[in-house]
Amino acid sequence: MYRLLIADDEALEREGLEWIAERMLPGRFQLFHAENGRIAIEKAEEHRPHIILMDINMPGIQGLEAIREIRSKLPDTKFVLVTAYDYFSYAKEALSLGVKEYLVKPAKREQVVAVLEQLVRELDEEKQKRSDQLELKHKLSQLLPLAENELALMLMVAPTGETDIGQLSEWLEFPLDQGSAVVIAFPEQQQAASKQSMYDIVRGYAKSRALSCIVSSLIDRHMAVFLRKPPEVSAASWKETVTAFGEELCGLTSRRLGTDIAVGVGMCRDGADGFRKSYFEAVFASTYYEQCGQVCHFDELKQGGKPSSLPADTRSGNNGALPDSYVLSAMQRIREQREQQTESVLDRAKSYIQSKFAEELSLEDIADYVHLNPHYFSKIFKQQTGTTFIDYVTALRIEKAKSLMSEDQLSLKEICFEVGYNDPNYFSRVFKKVTGLTPSEFKSQSK
């Protein structure tokens, strides 16, 4: 139901327009009256009408003046001029106020109905458009974290070429011009049940800061935050900003989770390759010190800022600086470790799938079991196995079904349920798609 305000100093006109609206368009409007421009403004502020039928000539504040005042506060309200005079003398000013419809007194019933129906259609369309926009905004709010995590992963490992990193960074409004990677490393003994809390706290804090950033999912025990350095910020000021970021995050996780974390900070670098190198530097820095709760800068390690902590065979005569070969070797070990962790995760995931494939099983279930973000798990699963999660489960089910058919102890319907399908017809279609034969054909051939 839409709100309709009728503003006219003649009671007979108000009542006539109200009668037409109620009789010809029943149940469509909640009606209000105003005897002059001043009351029209007051009623508009109080009831916020969707449509106003405004008489031009009224005592006191005139119609166009009232429209101007109401329009400043209710820009979406639709106005219809009601006049006994030549409309064209008011057309220029009325158009500037957004008035697109008018009625000439005495207005015929059909004219009033036609104008009101047209405005109701417009209001309905605008309402649907707002609803569609809200739905789209809701969907985007769900997709943006996935896109952000995808970009983070592309900055952590070399992209495969499936996605344009430049387009993704542009869409997320995160220019890859210059910035640093920050890695948050949680301790080994951190309970898996709190992984979601760990992720939410880091992401929530990063997004609350007035810094442009991209946050990764929680991978094993660490997360990466890529911070963009504004061009106008000096290198010294940027280092202070990133240090404060890490220190505040240490304090937050200690208070919220009772957990001490290690924070590694990579050097400020340019471009996608620079961010990727900064990430590996941050990983190295986050794992270098045994004590937690400390922010460690990679450039301080490289420049000998903590010489007493460096292994003896890594020091050189150049002011205790780390040799490039040592840094590259450390990064390579980190790469290998992450690959081993990925393989370990996939082994556990495949083992779990093989034990549960005949049950209701989703990708989200498996990702939760191995404590990974579902989107990231799906990506590495396909990269490592060469097949999607669904195709992998389907293959296990079909192989099990073929084995049961060969044993010839269960009916096809029983086999269907035994391997995880609830619909025999669907099972038959999937079986034929995989094997090229229907279950009946396969069973007859296997005898």
N, C-alpha and C positions, 0 to 999 in steps of 0.2 A: 504494500500500500504506500502510495506517494503522498506527500503533504502539499496541499494547494492553497495558496493565499489569494483571496480576491479583494483587491483594493479599489474602492469606488465610493464617492461621496453620495451616490444615489442608492438608497436602500433597495428600490425596485430592481435596479441593475444587478446588485449583489445577489439578491434572492433569485433572479432569473438565471444568472450564470451558475449558481449553486444547484438549482433545480435540474438544469441540463446535465451538469457533471454527475449528480447522484442518480438521475433516471437513465441516462444514456450510457453511462460508464459506471455501473453499480459496483461498489466494493473496491474501487481503484484509488480513491482519494480520501484523505483526512482533511477536512475543510476548515479554513479560518477566514475571518472577515477583518477589514480595516476601513474606517470611514474617511481617512485622509492620509496624506503622506507621512506625517509624524507617527501615527499609529502603525502604519505599514512597516516603517523602519523598526519600531519596537517589537511588533509581532514577528517580523523576520528574524530578529536577533534571538527571540525567545524560542520560536518553533523551527527555525532553519528549513523553510519550505523548499521543495524541489522545483516547484513552478509557481510563478507569481503573475496573475492577471492584473495589470496596473493601468488604471485610468490616468490619462495625461493631465486633464484639468481637474484639480481638486483644491479646496481652500487650504491656505498655508503652503506647506511644502508641495511643490508640483511633482507630477509623476516621474519625469526624467531626472529631476534632482534626487528623488527618493531612490530611483534605480541606481544612480551613481553611488549613493551612500551604501546601499545594500550590497552592490556588486563589489565594493572594496573589502567587505567582510565575508561575503558568500560568493566567490567567483564562479562556482559551478551551478548556481541557481539559473534556471531558464526563465526568461521574461517574455511576456506577451503584452504589447501595448493595446489598450482599449481606448478608442477615441471616436468622437463624433465629428472630427474635423478631417481635413485633408492630411493624410498620413505623410505624404511626401515632403511637407514643410518641416517635418521632424525627422525625416529619414536619415540624414547625415549624422546627426547627433546620436540617434537611436542605434545606428549601426556601429558607431564608435564605442557604444556601451555593451555591444554584444547582443542586442535585440534582433531576432531574426523573424519573428512572427508578430502579426498585428490583427486586431479585429475592429471593424468599423461599426459603431452603434447606428441603429439597433442590429446587432449581429444575429444572423440566422442560426437556428439550432444546429444545422448540418455543418456550418462553418466552425462553430465552437467545438463540436465533436471532432471534426477533422484535425483542427489545430491541437487539441488535447491528445488525440490518439497518436499524432506524429511525435509529440514531445514524450509521451510514454514509451514509444518505440525507441527513441533516442536514449532515454533513461535506462531502459532494459538492456540496450546494447552496451552502454557505458558500464553498467553493473556487471555484465558478463565479461567485458574486457578487463575490468579490475580484478574479477575473479580469476581469469586466465593469467593475468600478470602475477597475481599472488601465487598461483599454482606453479608458474614458471620460476618465480623467485624461490619458492620452496625447493623445487627440483635442483635449481642451481646451487642452493645452499648445501645440498647433499653432494652434488658433483664437485664443487670447488675443492673440498679437502682431498678428494681422490686425484684431481688434476694437480693440486699442490704437492701431494705425495709423489706423484709420477715425476714432476719436475725435480723434486729433491733427489729421487733415485737416479735420475739422469745426470745430476751433478755429483753423485756419489760414485757411480760407475760409468764407464764409457757407454753412450747410447748405441742401440742396435740399428738405428736408422728408421725404426718404425714410426717415430714421432718427431716432428720438427721442434727442436728445443727452443728455437727463436719464437715460433708462433705461440708455444705454450707459455713462455715467459711474458710475451706481450699480452696474451689473454688474461694472465694473472696479475698484470701490471707490476711485474718484478723485473726491471731491466737488468741484464747481465753485464753491466758496465764495470762495476768495481765493488768489492766487498770481502767479507771474511766468513769462514765456516766456524761454527762453535759446536763441539761434540760433548754431549752429556753422557757420562758413563756411570751406570748404576752398579753397585757391588754384586758379587757372585751370589751372596746369600739372600738377596732380595726375593721375597715371596712372589711366585708367578701370579698369584691371585690379585696382586695389586698393580699389575702391568698397565691396566686401563687407567688407573689413578695416576700412575707415573706419566703416561702419555698426556692425559688431560691437564695435569698441573703444568707440565713444560709448555704445551701448546697454548694453554690459556694465558700463562704469564707472557710468553713471547708475543702473542697477539695483542696483549693489553699495553705493551710498550709502544711509544711513538716511533717505532722503527719499522722499515719495510723488511719483511722477512718471509722465508719459506721454511716450513717445518716438516721433517720426515716422519715416517711411522717409527715405532719402537722396534729396532732390529736387534735380536738377541738381547744384549744389555745396554745398548746405547741408542741415542737419538741424535740427529743432526739438525741444527738451525743455521740457515744461510742468511746472513745479515747484509743488506745493501748499504754501502757507504755513500751518503749524499756527496755530490761533487764539491760543495762548498766547505765541507768539514776537513780540517787538517789531519794529517796522519797521527799526530800526538793526541789530539782531541778524540779521534776515533778509537785509539787504543784504550783511552780512559773509559770511553762509553762501553766498549765491549767488555772490559774488565769489570765494570760495574754491573753489567748485564749478568755475567757469570757469577759474581759474588752474591748478587741478590737472588739468583736462582738457587745457589747453594743453601742460602738461608731459608728460602721458601720450602724446598724439599725436606730440609731438616725439621722445620716446624710442622709441616703437613703430613709427612710420611715417617718421620723419625729416622730418616736415611741420610747418610753423608754421601755425596756424589763427587766425582772428579770431573772437572770441566777443562777441556782442551780447546785452545784457540789457534786457528791457522792464520797465516799471514794474509794481509790485505792484498788481493790480487785482482787482475782484470779478466773479464770475459768468462765464458763457460768453462774453458780449460783451467783458468785461474781459480775459479770456485772449486773445481774438482781437486786441484792440487792442494788448495787450502784445506779441503775436507780431510785428505790423508794426513796432512800435517796436524790437524786438530785431533784425529784419531790417535796418532803417535803421542801427542802431548798429553792426551787424557789418560793414557795407559802407562806413562813413564814413571810417575811417582806412585809409591805404594800408599802413602797417606791420602785419604779422601778429603773432600770438602775444600780443595785447593784449585784455584784457577791457574792453569799453566799455559804460557804463551810459547808457541813453537819457535818464534824468532829469538826468545831469550835462551832457549836450549842451543840454538844454532850459533848464537853469538857468545856462548859461554857464560850466560847470566847465572847459571847454577853449576859451576864447574865441579863442585864437590860431589855432585850426584851423578856425574857421567862416568861410565866404565873407563878404566885406565887406558885400554887399548883404543879408545875412540878419540882421545885428546891429541891435539896436534900443537905444534909450536906457535900457531897463529892465534894467540890469545885464547886458547882453549876451544876454538871453534870446531863444530862437528864437520868432519870431512863429508863432501857430497856423496861419496860412495856409501858411507854409513847410513846417511839419510835415505838414499834410494833403496838400500838393502832393507831398512826398517819398513819402508812403505811396501816393498814386495812381500815381506813377511805378513804384513797386515792384510794385503790382498789374498794371500794364500790362506790365512786364518779365516777370513770371511767366506772364502770358497768352501773350506772344510765345514764351517758352520752351516752353510747352505745345504751341503750334501747331507750333513747329519740331520738337519731339519727335514729334508725330503725323505730320508730313510725312515724316520719316525712317522712321517705323514703317510708314506706308502704302506708301512706295516699296519698302521691304524686302519687305513682304507681296506686293506685285504682282510682284516678281521671283522669289519663292520659293513662291507659293501652290500650285504643282503638286507640291511636295515634302512630306515629313513636317514639319509646322509646328505648333508649339504657342504658346499665349499666353505661356508662360514664356520661350520662345526669343526672341520679339519684345521682351518686357520686358527681357531680358538685353541684347539688341542696343542698346536705347536707354538702358540703365543705370537702369531704374526698378524699383521693387517691383512684382511681378506684379499684386497686388490694386489698387494705386493706378493702374497702367497701364490695367487693365480698366475702372476707374471713369471715368478721363478720356477713354478711347477711346469709351466709350458716350456720355458727355456731349457730346463734340465731333462725333462722326459720326452719332449717333442710332441706332446699331445695335451689336450685340455683335460681338466679335472673330470668333466662329464664323460668324455670319450674314454678316459682311463677306467672309470667306474663301470661304464657300459661294457667295455671289453672283458672285465673281470666277471661280470654277471653272465655274459653270453658264454664264456668259456666254462663257467660252472654249470650252466644250463646244458651245454653240449655233453659234459661229463655225466650228468644225471640222466640224460636221454640214452646214453650208451649203456648205462646200468639197467635201464628198462624196469625200474621198480616203482616209479611214480608216474601219474598221469601228467599230461602237458599243463593242465591247470594247476596241479600241485607244484610242478616245477616252476611255473610262473611266479607263484607266491614264495617259493623257496629261495629264489634268487633276487627278491626285492621288488617285484612288480605287482601292483594291485589290480591291474587291468589286463586280462589275457589278450584282448585285441591289440592293445598298445605293445605288449610284449612280443606279439607275433610280428608287428610291423618293424620293431627295432631289430628283432632276430633276423628277419629277411634282409633288412638294410645292411647288416653286418656280414651275414654269411651268404646272401644271395638265394637262400632257401627259406621256406616257411618252416616252423617247428615240426609240422607233420611230415613234410618232405625229408627233412634232416633225420627225423627219427626212423622213418621207413628205410632210409639208406644205411643207417647205422646198424640195422639188424643183420 
